[in-house]
Amino acid sequence: MRFPAPTCKSLGSFLSQPYAVPLLTRALAPYASSKAEAERVLLTANGSRPGFETLALRPPLIWGAGMPTLDHMVERVRAGRWQWVGGGGQAMSTCHVDNLCHALLLAADRGRGGEAYFVSDGENGTLKSVISDLLGTRGVVPEDRAAPFAVAWAMAGVLGVVWGALRLKGEPPLTRQMLRLIGKPFTVRSDKAGAELGYRPRITWVEGISAMRHVSPDATVSASALVTGSQTGPSHLAPKIS
């Protein structure tokens, strides 16, 4: 039995990593730390009994129709509470959900136990270009306001202290964990997945964004169905989207 699973988020500046890198765990980023711990447990289990193999896939930002994160971003923009951290020019990799599913199937067939593989869309953008395109699928245009990373970092620290001291519910509107994820460059390469799994992205950025513009916000129809004209998608969206 071979068990592949998507796992960790990285923290901080992270440029064009083609292979596995050491897992990072930091108290200020419990979400990312929990993902790193999940990968450690997963890979440690490899070979724990005869015929049992585990491996990890490491996608960057996962996107596609119905993504909950986009709902939150739309709310913030419409409420006038959106600013680009550091101007939004930091490089960013992405992974469409259909591409991730494709990689998981390949990993189940061809992956090597105990290994970790980065998978992405194979094309990079910037934080500003990626988020602007995603918001555009909802007809929302963010303002061009920006906050320096250092200022945002300080504000997030203050908000964290206030939230903790007053025991407020939920998360602050800005956290240092969030800044670690989007405030610095984050790009990966899928060379290893390509060489060992035969992975090639099936959905391009343009195709995925076009598909999202043609479905309702709560739809879960895959971009693959819309691009290829599969019967799983609405018939009027069957022609190839370009």
Steps between C-alpha positions, in 0.01 A plus 500: 500500500631843405355804680575847353375814675533879452674647800698800607499874461832679518584814689699799388692568182509188284623517140488234225546193716502188277548237772421434864621751757508469880163541667455824690318529830442835669272588786373815324354289218302212654323414173821462301663322793213251520536428127872441544435266791240314293762442230753379755250247638400395148853437376606333825225245442657395170599133517346456845361171373572291190362651181392827667645814338432864573609809308418870507403757240582862572274739308519880540172700495222259396230673297193432286121538494341504844817588694398631848804729525368706210173562686695655788708716266189627320346597836810695602524687170131595505535617859788729400747309717741381230864604467786341308777386733830636372330627186402150383801453272633186671529196272242226556434144380156341487343157448154456349297239687467292181878498458540390862250215453686394187828498695345295781387232257844488342663481843278208597624310194861610466617680814789380715421433863649747748538775239350850477415667168423863421218543246383823341334649192844540343464877462560772758333833557514760773278527805326795337444337161380171651258650752373765255416231243321289762300799628420592141309172459251648749493841334698654785791742448723564804626848577867573438581580861815343644667458838874437550576152633666641814194709583262209440721275714491744790122544472448124494706467817292762681173344385616158617574634848164682518305193382675283756466744790129562440433137404319608187343234282643404163821628348614863471445658156877483451734234640871435477421152375313656206791733431744209500288331234435794265743774598814345353585336164382140473576304184558130441597275206349164413818353344511201733129426457544528124799266489373234742123521471462620142313805632404776258239765586170437323337836570673830422444817697301658216278193458431474872414868538275487191318200644443679832346796319239268346377323813316620811713574812380185680547264204748214520512404129860424408686717251596183315135431426450852366814497289453155347123504467448206739143398573560582865482871419209715377442443128514869410856516638625207298699692231867544581568814700787710373 
